[in-house]
Amino acid sequence: MTENKTSEAQLKAAKKWNDKNKDKQRIYRYRSYARKFIRELATEDDLKELQELIHNRLND
């Protein structure tokens, strides 16, 4: 049988942080999704559309 290498205190602390930082978690998750999409899945048309959206957002 394998042992759990993460201590109870560490698990509790992580859960506490997660519960208090839902918005940060969402931002981290979406940022990760966006980067993965850009690096691995986006077509040239997707990248051009994203580039335009970014340009518009920066100029707002």
C-alpha positions as CSV (number, residue, x, y, z in Angstrom):
1,M,0.0,0.0,0.0
2,T,1.3,3.5,-0.9
3,E,1.6,6.2,1.7
4,N,0.1,9.7,1.3
5,K,3.1,12.0,1.0
6,T,1.1,15.1,1.7
7,S,0.6,15.9,5.4
8,E,-2.8,16.5,6.9
9,A,-1.7,20.0,7.8
10,Q,-0.6,20.7,4.2
11,L,-3.9,19.4,2.8
12,K,-5.9,21.5,5.3
13,A,-3.9,24.6,4.4
14,A,-4.3,24.1,0.7
15,K,-8.1,23.6,1.1
16,K,-8.3,26.8,3.2
17,W,-6.4,28.8,0.6
18,N,-8.6,27.3,-2.2
19,D,-11.8,28.2,-0.3
20,K,-10.6,31.8,0.2
21,N,-9.3,32.4,-3.3
22,K,-11.9,31.1,-5.7
23,D,-11.5,34.1,-8.0
24,K,-7.7,33.7,-8.2
25,Q,-8.1,30.0,-9.0
26,R,-10.5,30.8,-11.8
27,I,-8.0,33.3,-13.3
28,Y,-5.2,30.8,-13.1
29,R,-7.3,28.1,-14.7
30,Y,-8.6,30.3,-17.5
31,R,-5.0,31.6,-18.2
32,S,-3.8,28.0,-18.4
33,Y,-6.6,27.1,-20.8
34,A,-5.9,30.1,-23.0
35,R,-2.2,29.3,-23.2
36,K,-2.8,25.7,-24.0
37,F,-5.3,26.7,-26.7
38,I,-2.9,29.1,-28.3
39,R,0.1,26.8,-28.1
40,E,-1.5,23.5,-29.1
41,L,-5.0,23.9,-30.7
42,A,-5.5,27.3,-32.3
43,T,-5.6,27.7,-36.1
44,E,-4.1,30.6,-37.9
45,D,-7.6,32.2,-38.1
46,D,-8.1,31.7,-34.3
47,L,-4.8,33.4,-33.6
48,K,-5.6,36.3,-35.8
49,E,-9.0,36.7,-34.1
50,L,-7.3,36.6,-30.7
51,Q,-4.7,39.1,-31.8
52,E,-7.5,41.5,-32.8
53,L,-9.3,41.0,-29.5
54,I,-6.2,41.6,-27.5
55,H,-5.4,44.7,-29.5
56,N,-8.9,46.0,-28.9
57,R,-8.7,45.3,-25.2
58,L,-5.4,47.0,-24.8
59,N,-6.7,50.1,-26.5
60,D,-9.9,50.4,-24.4
